[in-house]
Amino acid sequence: MKPSPKKQETDPRYLNQNLEDQEDQEIIRKITAAFERHLRQKNLQMELVEDEIKHVKEVVKKNPSLRVFVKPIEMNMPLEAIKEKFSVFGKVMEVDENLNAGFSRSVTITFYSRDAVLAALNHPEPVVLNRVALKISAWRPSDDEPDPPGAGGAIGRPSSRQ
């Protein structure tokens, strides 16, 4: 049987229990506040990291020396399988499908390093995907894509001065 509220106010056993409950609530509130601060800080750090990764990817995508052009790719071949196949040459950043490829499907593969591109281009044996030998060539930007940085420089011609 529970004692009356009047007795709970005067009985030391109930007073101590009430104080412990208040202390527990205060500790829980402090822990929760600290955890929320930690989560907010982590979210800010994640946003900064994601922004940096996005910036790096934009710079790398503009660099034609980090990309290769691959064709013919079967229409039902998932891009993840292509990425996995080419990861033997080096770390693959992304695989982009060329939308205006016509009847055969082709992709552009962006690597993180120039060494991976050279390994893919100079591979002595043909790369086979689903019993189809793939043609791998250096990527060339199309007319509708902007020039990569440094591509609009002066044209080197022999001087006519003597």
matplotlib code that plots the C-alpha trace (Angstrom):
import matplotlib.pyplot as plt

x = [0.0, 1.3, 1.6, -0.4, 1.2, 1.4, 3.4, 5.7, 6.6, 7.7, 9.1, 12.9, 12.9, 10.6, 12.4, 15.7, 14.1, 12.6, 16.0, 17.6, 15.0, 15.7, 19.5, 18.9, 16.8, 19.5, 22.2, 20.1, 19.4, 23.2, 24.1, 21.4, 22.6, 26.2, 25.2, 23.1, 26.1, 28.3, 25.8, 25.6, 29.4, 29.6, 26.9, 28.9, 32.1, 30.3, 28.9, 32.5, 33.9, 31.0, 31.6, 35.3, 34.7, 32.2, 34.8, 37.5, 35.2, 34.4, 38.0, 38.9, 36.0, 37.3, 40.7, 40.6, 43.8, 41.9, 39.2, 38.8, 36.2, 34.9, 32.6, 30.7, 28.9, 25.8, 22.6, 21.7, 25.1, 24.9, 27.3, 28.4, 29.7, 31.7, 33.1, 34.1, 35.7, 37.9, 38.8, 41.7, 43.5, 43.0, 40.4, 37.4, 35.7, 32.6, 31.2, 29.1, 26.9, 27.0, 23.4, 23.9, 25.8, 23.4, 22.9, 25.8, 26.2, 29.4, 30.7, 33.2, 35.2, 36.9, 39.8, 41.5, 45.0, 46.7, 48.5, 45.2, 44.3, 47.6, 47.2, 43.8, 45.0, 48.2, 46.8, 48.3, 45.3, 41.8, 39.4, 36.4, 33.1, 30.3, 32.3, 32.6, 36.1, 35.9, 37.6, 39.3, 40.5, 41.6, 38.7, 38.2, 35.8, 32.9, 32.0, 29.2, 31.4, 33.6, 37.3, 39.4, 41.5, 44.5, 43.1, 42.5, 46.1, 48.2, 48.9, 52.5, 53.7, 57.2, 58.2, 58.7, 61.4, 65.0]
y = [0.0, 3.4, 6.0, 9.2, 12.2, 14.1, 11.2, 11.0, 14.7, 14.1, 10.5, 10.6, 7.4, 9.0, 12.3, 10.5, 8.6, 11.8, 13.5, 10.5, 10.6, 14.3, 13.6, 10.8, 13.1, 15.8, 13.3, 12.0, 15.5, 16.3, 13.1, 13.8, 17.4, 16.2, 13.5, 16.0, 18.4, 15.5, 14.6, 18.2, 18.4, 15.1, 16.3, 19.4, 17.4, 15.1, 18.0, 19.5, 16.1, 15.6, 19.1, 18.4, 15.1, 16.8, 19.4, 16.8, 14.8, 17.9, 18.7, 15.1, 14.8, 17.7, 16.1, 14.0, 12.2, 10.3, 8.9, 6.1, 5.4, 1.8, 0.2, -2.0, -2.7, -5.0, -3.2, -5.3, -5.0, -3.0, -0.2, -1.7, -4.8, -2.6, -0.7, -4.0, -5.3, -2.2, -1.9, -4.3, -1.4, 1.0, 2.7, 3.7, 6.9, 6.5, 5.0, 7.2, 5.9, 7.8, 8.6, 9.3, 6.2, 4.9, 1.2, 0.0, 1.2, 2.8, 4.2, 6.6, 5.4, 7.9, 6.7, 8.3, 8.1, 8.4, 5.1, 3.3, 4.9, 3.9, 0.3, 0.0, 1.5, -0.6, -3.9, -6.5, -8.8, -7.8, -7.0, -9.3, -8.7, -11.2, -12.9, -9.5, -8.0, -4.4, -1.6, 0.8, 4.2, 7.5, 9.7, 12.8, 15.5, 16.1, 19.4, 20.1, 19.5, 22.4, 22.2, 20.9, 23.4, 24.5, 23.3, 26.8, 27.9, 29.2, 27.1, 26.1, 27.1, 27.6, 31.3, 33.0, 35.3, 34.7]
z = [0.0, -1.0, 1.7, 1.4, -0.3, 3.0, 4.5, 1.4, 2.0, 5.5, 5.4, 4.8, 2.7, 0.2, 0.3, -0.6, -3.4, -4.8, -4.7, -6.4, -9.2, -9.7, -9.8, -12.3, -14.4, -14.3, -15.3, -18.1, -19.3, -19.3, -21.1, -23.7, -24.2, -24.6, -27.1, -29.1, -29.3, -30.4, -33.2, -34.4, -34.5, -36.4, -38.9, -39.6, -40.1, -42.5, -44.5, -44.8, -45.9, -48.4, -49.8, -50.2, -51.9, -54.3, -55.1, -55.8, -58.0, -60.0, -60.6, -61.5, -63.9, -65.8, -66.3, -69.5, -68.5, -65.8, -68.0, -70.6, -73.1, -73.3, -75.9, -76.8, -73.6, -73.5, -72.9, -69.8, -68.2, -64.9, -64.3, -61.0, -62.9, -65.2, -62.3, -60.6, -63.8, -64.3, -60.6, -61.3, -63.0, -60.1, -58.0, -60.1, -59.2, -61.4, -64.5, -66.7, -69.4, -72.7, -73.5, -77.3, -78.1, -80.8, -81.2, -79.0, -75.5, -74.3, -71.0, -69.7, -66.7, -64.4, -62.3, -59.3, -60.8, -64.1, -63.5, -63.5, -66.9, -68.4, -67.0, -68.7, -72.0, -72.1, -70.9, -73.1, -73.3, -74.3, -71.5, -71.8, -70.2, -70.7, -73.6, -75.4, -76.0, -75.0, -76.9, -74.5, -75.7, -74.3, -73.5, -75.6, -74.6, -77.0, -78.5, -76.0, -72.9, -71.7, -72.3, -69.4, -67.5, -69.5, -72.8, -74.2, -74.2, -77.0, -80.1, -80.5, -84.0, -85.2, -85.3, -88.6, -87.3, -88.4]

ax = plt.figure().add_subplot(projection="3d")
ax.plot(x, y, z, "-o")
ax.set_aspect("equal")
plt.show()
